[in-house]
Amino acid sequence: MPISQPTLAPLDIAENPRTKQLSAVWGRTWGTFFTEVWGALFAWRHSFTVILTHDFGSIAAQSQATQTVTVNGVRSGDAVIVRPTTAVNGIIVDGTVTADDTVTVRAANYSNAAIDPASQVYRIICLQQ
């Protein structure tokens, strides 16, 4: 993937009417500045967020369960973050873009016993590069 060039605008120069000295003028808010820097460094162009309410049911020891969810706009290679409302001991939740507009959420049981996590809400955040 090619590295994009930063798109930060230069600072404006203004004359102080009282002292007649030239100085740089900060023409944007701090939030805008950091957003521009973040975009220039990591090349993330869009983010998508969806909410999935799901019950994975009982997951056998050393096994996993999956659920697909539609996230319009995501493409292969986009980064996915899955945040459950409640952590469940023995379960790791992650996500992957498996097709255009489709994210597969996986709940992996790494323990030595079956776990039946309760139904809960998962926030799925996709960062498009």
C-alpha positions in Angstrom: 0.0 0.0 0.0 1.5 3.4 -0.9 2.1 5.9 1.8 0.0 9.0 1.3 1.4 12.5 1.6 0.3 14.5 4.6 -2.5 17.0 3.8 -1.9 19.4 6.6 -2.4 23.0 5.5 0.4 25.5 6.3 -0.1 28.1 9.0 -1.2 31.5 7.8 0.9 34.6 8.4 -0.7 37.7 9.8 0.5 41.2 10.8 -0.3 42.4 14.3 -1.9 45.9 13.7 -0.5 47.2 17.0 3.1 46.1 16.7 3.3 45.6 12.9 5.1 42.3 13.5 4.3 39.2 11.5 3.4 36.0 13.2 1.9 32.6 12.4 -1.8 32.2 12.9 -3.3 28.9 14.1 -6.3 28.5 11.7 -7.9 25.3 13.1 -9.0 23.8 16.3 -6.8 21.3 18.2 -9.3 18.5 17.5 -9.1 19.2 13.8 -5.3 19.3 13.9 -5.0 15.9 15.7 -7.6 14.4 13.3 -5.5 15.5 10.3 -2.3 14.2 11.9 -3.9 10.9 12.7 -5.2 10.5 9.2 -1.8 11.4 7.7 0.0 8.9 9.9 -2.3 6.0 9.7 -4.1 6.7 6.4 -7.6 5.8 7.8 -10.1 7.4 5.6 -13.5 6.3 7.0 -14.8 4.6 10.1 -18.0 2.5 10.3 -19.8 1.5 13.5 -22.6 -1.0 13.9 -24.2 -2.6 17.0 -24.8 -6.3 17.1 -27.0 -7.9 19.8 -26.3 -11.6 19.8 -26.3 -14.8 21.9 -23.5 -17.1 20.8 -25.0 -20.0 22.9 -22.8 -22.6 24.5 -19.2 -22.6 23.1 -17.3 -25.9 23.7 -13.9 -25.8 25.3 -11.1 -24.8 22.9 -13.7 -24.0 20.2 -15.3 -20.9 18.7 -18.6 -19.6 17.4 -19.1 -17.0 14.7 -21.8 -14.5 13.6 -21.8 -12.4 10.5 -23.1 -8.8 10.4 -23.5 -6.4 7.5 -21.4 -3.2 7.7 -22.0 -1.2 4.5 -18.8 0.2 3.1 -16.2 -2.2 4.6 -13.7 -3.9 2.3 -11.1 -6.7 2.7 -8.1 -5.4 4.6 -10.0 -2.9 6.8 -9.3 -3.1 10.5 -12.0 -4.3 12.8 -12.5 -3.7 16.6 -15.2 -5.6 18.5 -16.1 -4.4 21.9 -18.6 -6.4 24.0 -20.6 -4.6 26.7 -19.3 -7.2 29.3 -16.2 -9.2 29.3 -16.6 -13.0 29.8 -13.8 -14.9 31.4 -12.4 -17.5 29.0 -13.8 -15.8 25.8 -11.9 -13.6 23.4 -14.0 -11.7 20.8 -12.6 -10.4 17.6 -13.8 -9.5 14.1 -12.6 -9.8 10.5 -13.9 -8.4 7.2 -14.7 -11.7 5.3 -16.4 -10.1 2.2 -17.4 -6.7 1.0 -19.9 -5.2 3.4 -19.6 -8.2 5.7 -17.8 -8.6 9.1 -17.6 -12.0 10.9 -17.5 -11.7 14.7 -15.8 -14.6 16.4 -16.1 -15.6 20.0 -13.3 -18.0 20.9 -13.4 -20.1 24.1 -9.8 -20.7 25.2 -10.7 -22.4 28.5 -11.0 -26.1 29.4 -14.7 -26.1 29.8 -17.8 -25.1 27.8 -18.9 -21.5 28.3 -22.4 -20.1 27.6 -22.0 -16.3 27.5 -25.3 -14.4 27.9 -26.8 -12.4 25.0 -25.2 -9.0 24.9 -24.5 -6.0 22.7 -21.3 -5.8 20.7 -20.0 -2.6 19.2 -18.2 -3.2 15.9 -15.9 -0.5 14.7 -14.3 -0.8 11.2 -11.5 1.5 10.1 -11.1 1.8 6.4 -7.6 2.3 5.0 
